[in-house]
Amino acid sequence: MAAAPCRNPFGISANLDGNSRFLSRKLEFSAVNFPPNVEFSRLGFYPSLMCKEHGGLVHCSSNADGPTNEEVLTPVLDMIDNPMNLKNLSLKELKQLADDIRTELSIMSKTNKSFRPSLSAVELTVAIHHVFNAPVDKIAWDIEDQTYPHQLLTGRRTRLNKLGQANNLSSYACCNEYDPFGTGHGCSSISSGLGMAVARDIKGKKDRIVSVISNETTMAGQVYEAMSNAGYLDSNLVVILNDRHHASNPKLDQAPKASINAVSSTLSKLQSSQFFRKFREVAKVLTKRIGRGMHEWAAKIDEYARGMVGPTGSTLFEELGLYYIGPVDGHNIEDLLCVLHEVASLDSMGPVLVHVVTKEEYAVDDNQTGKVSEDVIEGPCTIESGPIRSRPRTYSDHFVKALIRESEIDDDIVVVHAGMGMETPFRALKEKLGDRFFDVGMAEQHAVTFSAGLSCGGLKPFCVIPASFLQRAYDQVVHDVDRQKIPVRFVLTSAGLVGSDGAAHSGAFDITFMSCLPNMIVMAPSDEIELARMVCTAADIEDRPVCLRYPRGAIASLDPYLYLREPIEVGRGRLLLEGKDIALLGFGSMVHNCLRAHAVLAQMGIDITVADARFCKPLDMKLVRMLCKNHKFLITVEEGSIGGFGAHVAQFISLDGLLDAGIKWRPITLPDNYIEAAQPNEQLAAAGLTGNHIAATALNLLGRTRDALLLMC
């Protein structure tokens, strides 16, 4: 018997009991219908179970003590406390361990985190830890989504079962004993690994460095920069390419794949063998002594022969200076162990790349978990990633709806999408726009300059990038767009806090680094109606770049079917509620938390003003001046770092002499630290951005410190 408590967003709780082994083998996304008068700006979203008899919809979370209390058989995994426990396991036990890990990940994937990319790396991770000696040997991973088997084998099983809970440092981005370098947005493992390898050589140490990359991250230029430098420096470095046969470009999906068969397996073992490697080194020495161009001829013959037996594109790595081995079956532990043992045994091999081919849909032999469903959404598991009919409508849904209508009016509108994965609404946009939609994957730098080129060609590009991913393309934003005043329309999704994806995907800095650019317009909607109007506004601006940011999560439900094609005057805010004494000036999604603070303070007999700034740059100076002259206190609220919207307001009221006139100003921003994974409401509370926190700040300004403390209790 299994049980799990279930709660819906209104606090109604229920217990689900069943005889199934894991509650429900298949989880369904189900629609959530809210009364039209209910307003909310953020919702935590979980895979939910459909209550078919009563039509109720709930989302399930695990028991407070961890996952369901039914015992799941993972006998070998239960014995693993650290990687050293793998050293004495037999081949049969290693295979069972891989099955146990896949079973564990499949169960944990029923929570609000997607473990699908990790399913492809299970056998590879087991083989790496069996051959190499972590933490003495350094293992650097490129993206967090592939690291969960690694975390299970390095003593973090309990923490993974509590992923996304408050006060749980679930972010893998922090260094620890088994992770010498944290992951960010990918592309970093070869560069960091090469740095550690060179440091090892300088210090005279003998540890081995392993960098694991994904074929998704090979779309970014830093990977090839690092490979080229690794080939030049010739330090011992093992690069493992986990080729999941995944590509954002449909044409790449149709291209020939690296085939795995008995011949390729034999050739991979031969390429990695000490005998073959030493034979090549001897041949190089002999041909150099002979001279007369023999060395160059031999190198060309070697490259041609290896290109003939290797998969398409394998010679690229050789040209960059890495010795290529592969392809290797990433689900055949015996082949992986053979190749990795040979690679690890060579003391002076230089950089080597092991090409491992895996599949996310790979099923375990004993059918404990069954085959992974092929319709799982790629990218971070968020409220936006569920099917359209089975989730609350999000800002991305309404952005896509507004942009489709604009594109029907203006054929020059095109979309460039970059980042890891793609939200469901943008898949619909891609189908609608067809050849006018360009998905470049994890190539944000290219996306920005490509958009600039499209604009120079007479089109109207909307460059859609998650706010945190744009950080990697900032130089292109400055020099290729803003300095030239090219009208690229940046649409920053997942701006602000992002729940279970933690600090790695949090869009905390975009307000600051975009609003400091001289020619950039920066705006943020407070609801879906304002979002539609800002899309229209951005489409009409043709003399400078524009930045439009909106948060992850469900919309503030005003009227999901209302669409206004009514551009907003650039730099014009709006007054929502007029009061006295204290003015709250919100930016973007924080406007609704200002309204919540107004409701709290109204119950205490305090009447305050609430305004929506709309624009961080250019600032509505007339609105700010009016708020300062008619109130004693001004509080600015934003879901961004220090130096953003509040700093622009402070700059203006200081230069305008309003501070000298007596106005007292307080900024509320994200704190000066990284906020790790938790539920969205918990993150907002940790950041001090909830309605109660804003109300408490107002009470402190009024001298009602006791009431402020009581409000926070």
N, C-alpha and C positions, 0 to 999 in steps of 0.2 A: 504494500500500500504506500502510495506517495502522496505528499501533501505540499501545497505551497500557498501562502497568503496572496491574495490578489486585491489590488486597489485601483480605483479609477481616479481621474483628476479631481473629483469632487469629494474625495475622502471616503466613499462607500467601500467597505471591505467585505471580502468573502473568502472562504476556504474551499479550494478545489481538491477533491480526493478522487483517486482512480486506481485501477489495478494495473495500468500500463507501467512498463519498466521505467520510463523516464517522463512520466506524466503524459506527454503527447509526443509521438514520434515526429509529427509534422506540425509546425506552427503556422498559423495563418495571420496575415495582416488583415485587420478588420476595420471598417470605417468607424469613426467616432462622430456622433451627431450631437452638437451642442445647441442649447436654446439660443435663439437669435439675439437675446439681450445680454448674453454673457460675453465679457471682454477678457482677453488674455493676450499677453505678448510673448510668452515663452511656455512651451510644454515640454516636459521630458517624454520621450517616446520609446516604447518597448515593443518587441514582438508580442502580440496579444492572442488570447484564446477566445474563440467565439462562443458565447453562451446562446445556443441556438433555440432552446425552449422559450426563454424569456426575452430574447433579443438584446440582452445586456452585453456590454462590451467592457472587458477588463484587460489590464495588462499585468503580467505576473512578474513578481520578483522572488528571489530565493528566500528561504527562511533566514532569520537573523543569524543563525549559527553557520550559515554557509549554504551550499546547494541542497537539493532534496535529500532527505535523510535515508533514502533507500541506497543500499550498498551497490556500487558499480564495481565489477570485477576488473581491476587493473593490477594484477599481481606483481609484475616486474616493475612497473612504474612506482608502486608503493614502496619498493626497496631502494629507490634512488633518492639520495639526499644531496649528492653533488656529483660532478662528472667522473670523479675517481671511481665511483661504484660501477661504471660501465666497463672498466678495463678488463675484468675477468669474466665478462659475460660471453657465452658462446654465441655462434651465429644464429642459432635458433632462438636464444633468449633476446638477442638484439632485435630480431624480427617481431617477437612478441612485445617488446618494449615499444617499437614503432606503432604496433596495433593499439597498445594501451594509450599512447599519447594521442593518437587519432580519435580514439573513443572519448578521452577526456576533453579534447578540443571540441568535438561534436556536441557534447553535453553543455559545455560552457558557451557555445555559440547560440544557445537558446536564450541567453541574456541579451543585453543591449549592445554587445560588441561582436563584430564580425571577425571570425578566425579563419575564414576561407583561404586567404593567401598562405597562411601557415601550414595548411594541410598538404601543400605541395612540397614543403621543406622538411617533413617529419623524418624520413629515412636519411636525408642529407645531414640533418642536425645530429642524429644518432651517430652517424659515421664520423662526423667531425670530432665529436667529443670522445669517441672511442679511440681515434688515432692521435689527436693532439692532446696536450696536457694543459688545459685551462685550469687555473688562471696564469700559470707560468707562460704558456703560449697565448698570444693575444688574438682574440677573435672579434672582428669589427663587422657589424651588420649595417646594411644600407637603409632599410626601412623597417619600422617597428612591426608592421603587419606580418613579417616573416619570423619574428623572434620568439613567438609564444612557445614552440617546442623547446627552444633554448632556455627560456625562463623556467619551464617545467623541470628541466634537467639540472638547473642550478639553484634549487632550493626555494623557488618562488611560487610553488603550486598553490599555497593557501592564499597568497595575495592575488593571484589570477582569478581565483574563485570569488573574490570580492571586488573585481574590477569595476571602477566607476562609483564606488561608495565614497562617502565623505571621509576626509582625512586619510584616504588611501593613496599613497604616492604611486599610482599606477603608471605614470609616465615612464617610458623606457629611456627618456632623454638624459637621465642622470648617470654619471659614471659610477661603477661599483667594482667589486673584486673581479667579477666575470665579464664586465663590460668596460673595457678600457676607454672606449669612446662612445658617447651617446648618439642616438639617431636623431635626425631632424626631419627634413623632407626628402631624404634620399640623396644619392650622388656623392656622399662624403666618405664612404668606407675605404675606397682606394687611396684617396689623398691622405686621410688620417693614418691608414695602414702603412703607406709609404713613409710618412713622417716617423712613425714608430720604428720602422725597419732601419731607417738611416740613423736614428738615435741609438738603436741597438748596436749597429756597426761601430759608431763612434765610441760608445762605452765598452765595446769588446764583449758583449753578451752573446749568447747562443740561442735565445728563445726564437720561436717561429711566429710569424705574423700571417693571419688569414683574414682576407677581406671578402665578404659575401655580398654580391650585388644581384639585382633583379634586372630582367630584360626591360622592365618598365623604366628604370632609371637610366638605361643606356641611351635614352633619347636626349639626355642633358649633356651639355658640352663639358662640364667639369670631369665627367668620367673619362673622356678621351684626353683631356689635359693631363689628368693624373697618370693614365696609362703611358702616354708619351714620355712623361718625366720619369716614370718607373723604368721604362726601357732604356733611357739615357743613363740613369744612375746605376742600373743593374744590381740593385740590392735584392737579396732573397726575399721574395714576397709571393704568397699564394693567393691568387684571385679566383674565386669560385663564382661562376655565372649561373644562377638558378633561372633557367629558361622555362617559364611557365606557359609558353605558347600564347602569351597574351599581348595584344597590340591595340592601341587606340585607333590606328589607321586601318580601315577595312582592307585596303590593298595589301597591307603587310600580313593581315590574317590569311589572305588568299595566296600568299607567297609560299614556296616550298619550305617545309619544315625539316629540321635535322632529324633524320630517321635513326631509330635505335634497332639494331639487329645483332646477330652473332659476329658479323664482320666488323661493324663499328666498335663492338665491345672488345674484340681482339686487338684492333688497331689502337684503341685508347690505352689498353694495358701495355702494348708494345711501346707507344710514345712515351709513357710515363716510366718505363723500366730503366733501371740504372745502366744496363748494358747498352741500350739504344742511345741514351743520353751521352754516355762516355764515348761511344763509337762516333757520334756526331762531333764531339769535341776533338777527338783525335783526327778526324777527317779535316776539320777546320785548320788544325795546326799543320798537317801535311800539305794541304793545298796552298797555304800561305808560304811555306818554305819552297815549294816548287815555283811559285810566282807565275809570270807570264799570263796573268789574268785567270789562272786556274781557280783561285778562291772565289772570284766573282761568278765564274761559270758554275762552280759547285753550289754556291748559295742560290743561284737561280734554279738549278735542277732540284735542289731540296725544297724550295718554295713551291715550285710547280708540282712536284710529286705530292707534297702534303696538301696542296690546294685541291688536287684531284681526288684524294681519298677523304678529305674533310668536307664538312657541310658548306653551303654557300655563305660567304662572308668571313670564313675562318682565317683567311690570309690577312684580313685587316688587323687582327691582333698581332700577327707576326710582324707586320709593317711597323706597328707601334713599339715593337721590342719585347713583346711577351711571348713566351713559348706556349703554343696552343696544344691542349690535350682534350680530345673529345670527338664526338659527343658521348657522354656517359649516361646510362639509365639511372635517373635520380631516385627510382623506387627499388632498385636492385642493390641491397645492402652489400652483398658479396663483391660486386663490381666496384662500388664506391670505396669499400675498404681496401681493395687491391690497389686502385689508382692513388688514393690518398696516402697509403703506406709508402708507396714508391716516391711520391712527391715529397713527403715529410722526411724521407731517409737521405735525400741529397743535401749536402752541406753548402754547395756553391752552384746553385742552379740558376740564379738570377730570378727575375719575375716570371711566373708561370700562370697561365689561365686555364682552369679546368671547366669545361663546358658541360653542365649537368642539365639534362632535359627532364622536366617533371610535368605532372598534371594535377590540377586542383581537384579533378573529379575522381582521382584514384581511390578505389575502394579497398578496405582491409580484407584479408583472406577469409576471416571467420565471420564476415558479415555482421559484426557487432554494431557497426554504425551505418552500414549500407552505403550506397553510392551517394556522393554529395550532389545535391540538386544543381543542375546547370543554369538555373534561372536566378541564382543568387545575385544580388546587385553588387557591382564592383565599387571600390572606394570605401571611405569611412561609412560605418553603419549609423545612419542618422535618420531623423524624421523625414528628410527629403528623399531618402533612398528607397522608401517603400513604394508599392504600387499606388498610382494616383487615386484609385477609387477606395483605397483602404486606409487612409490616413487623413489627419487634419490638413487643410490647405496651408501652404507655407508662403513666405515671401518669394521664394523662387518660382512657385506656381504663378503668382500674380505678375512677377516680372516677365516671365515667358509669355503670359497672356497679353500683357501690354505691348511687348516687343513684337509679337506676331501681328497685332493690329497695326502697329507702326510700319512693319515691313509690307503689309498689304497696301499701305498708302504710298510708301516710298521704296522703290525697287533698288535703291542704292544702299540700303541697310544690309550689312553683313555681320556675322558673329565669328569671333575668334575665341575659342575656349582652351584654357590651359589648366594644368593641375593634375592631381592624382584622382583617377576615377571621374565619374560624371553623375550628377544628381538626376533622378528620374525626370523632372520637368525639362531638363536640357536635352534629354533624349527625344522628347516630343518636339522640341524646337528644332533639333537636328533633322528630324524627319520632315518637318514643315518647310524649312528653308532649303534643304537639299544641298546643292552646290554652293550656296551662300553661307554655309556653316563649316568652319574649319576647326577641327579638334587636333591640337598639336601635342597633347600629352604633357609630360613633365619637361616642357621646354619654354618656360616663362619668358626668358630673355628674347628668344626668337618671336614669341607671341606678341610682345610689345612692339618690337621693330617691324615685324610683319604687318601689324595693324597700322603703324605709321606709314608704311609703304602703300597699303590699301587706301588710306586717306589721301595720300599724294596723288593716287591714281583716280581720284574723283568719287570714291565710295565713302560710306559712313560706317566705319567699323565700331562695333561694341566689343571691347576686349574683356571677356568674362574670366576672372581669376579669383580663387579664394584669397581673402585678404592676407593671410600669412604667407601664401606662396608668392605674392607680388614682391615680397622682400628680396627675393633672389634676382629680380629684374629691375632694381631701383636705378641702376646706372643708365639703363635704356630709357626708363621713364624720364630721367633728368635730361639727358643729352639728345635722345632720338625723338622725344615728343615735346616736353615742356619748353626746352630752350628754343625750339623751332616753332613753337605755338601751333603744332599740328593737331587738328581736332580729332583726337582719339577719345572715345567714350569708355572709360574704365568702369567696369561693374565689379565691385568687390563683394563676393559672397562670404558667408560665415564670418562676418565682421563682429568683433567682440568675443565674448566667452562662448565656448563650444561644447560644454558638458563633458561627456566621457572621452573625448579626443584630447582633452588636456591642453597643456601649454604649447605643444608642438603645432597644433592647428589653430590656436587662438589668434584672432585678428585684433591684437591689442595696440599696434603701433601705427596703423595706416593713417589715422586722422593726423597724427603728428608729422609723419614724413611726406604725406601728400599735400597738406595745407601749407607747408613751408615753401613750396615751389611758387615762384612769382606769377606764373600764368595759369595755374590750375584752379578750377572751380571745384569745390568739395561740398557735397550735399548728402543728406541722409533722411529717408522718410520715417515718419512716426507710425504710419499704418499703410494698408494696401492701396488706399485711394491716393495718398500722397506719393506712393511708389509709382503708380501709373502716370501721374502728372509729371513726375521727375523724369521718367523714361521719355515722355513727350518733349520735355524741356531739353534733355540731352540731345535728342535727335535734331532739334532745331538749332543748336549751337554749332556754328561752323567756323569760328574764328579763334578757338582756343581749346585745350583739352579739358575734359570733365571727369570727375571722380564721383561715382554714386555707390554708396556702401549700404548694405542691409544685413541684418543678423541671421543666424541659423535659427530654425524653429518655426512654430506655428504663428500665424498672423494674429493681430488684434482684430477680432471678428466684428467688423462693422457691417459691410455689405459685400459678400464675396462675388456678387454678380454685377456690381456697379463699376462702370468704367467711364472716366472722364478724360476726354482728350482736350485738356485745358492746361497749357504750359504755365509754369510758375515764373514770375518775374525774378530774374537772377538777383540774389542778395536780398530777398524780401521774406522775412519771417511772418509769424502770425500770433495773435493774442488769443488764447483759448479761454481762460477764466480770469476775471479781473477782481482783485481784492485790494488789500492794503498792507503796509508794514513790510512784508517779505515777498520777493518775487523769485519764482523758480523758472530758470531758463534751461530747458532741456534740448538735447541734440539727438536726433534719431530715435531709436527704440526707447531711450530713457524718458521720453516725454510721457509715456504711460505710467512709469514709476513716479514721475512728478504728480500725475493726476491721482495716483494712489496715496501719495503723501498728502495731497490736498484733502482727500476724503478723511484721512486719519486726523488731520489737524482741525478740520471742520467740526468733528465730533467734540473737540476740546474748545470750541468757540473761537478758533483762530481762522481768519479769512485771509487767504493768500492769493497771489496772482500766479498763473501758470502760462508760460509762453513757449512756443515751438520755434526754435531758431531756424530750422530747415537747412541753412547754409552755415558752414564753418568759415568758408571763404568764397566770395566776399561776405563779410559780416553785415547784418542789417543794423547799421549804426543808428538809424532813427529809432528802431525798436529798443535797442540797448540804452540809448540816451533817455528815452521815455521811462523805461523801467528804473533807471538810476535816479531820475528826478522825482519820481512819484513814490519811491519806497526807501526805507532805511537800510534794508539788507537785500543783497542779490546773491543767489546761489546758482551756479552753473553745474549741470549734471551731464556727464557723458560716459559712454562705455568704451573708453580709450585711455591710453597712457598719459602720464604727465607731459605737458608741452603741446597738447592738442587744442581742442575747442576753448577750454577755459583760459589757456594762455593767450589766445587771440582776443578774447573778451578783456582780459586783464591789460593787454597791450593798449587796446583802444581806450578803455576808461581811464587809464593812467595818462596817456597823451592828451586826452580830451579834457583833462582836469576834473573828471567826475569823482575820482578818489579824493581829491582835495576838497570837494564840496561836501564830503561827509558820508558817501555811500560805503557800506561795509560789505566786502565781497568774500565769498567762500567757494572754492572749487570742490566738486566731488568727481573724482576720476578713479580709474583702476589703480590699485596700490603699486608701489615701486618694487614689485616682486612677481614671479611667475605663479599663476594659479593653476594647480594641477587638476587632474580629472576628478569630477564629482558631478552630482546632478545639477542642472542649470540653476535651480533656486538656491542650492547650497553654495554654488560659485558666486552668485550675486550677493548672497549674505556675507561670504568671506571677503568680497570686494567692497562691501559697504554701499551697495547700489540699490538695495530694496526700497520700497516705499517707506517702510519704518525707519530705515537709516536716514533717508532724506528728511523725514519729519523730525527725527531726533536732532539733526543738524540745525534745523529751523528753531526748535525749542531751545537749543543751547544759545543761539543768537539772541533769543528773547529773554535769556536769563533763567529759563525754567529747566535747570539741569536735572532736578529730581524727576520731573516728568519725562525727560529724555531717557534717563536711566531705566525708569519703569517701562518705557516703550520698548526698550531693547531686551528686557527680561523675558 
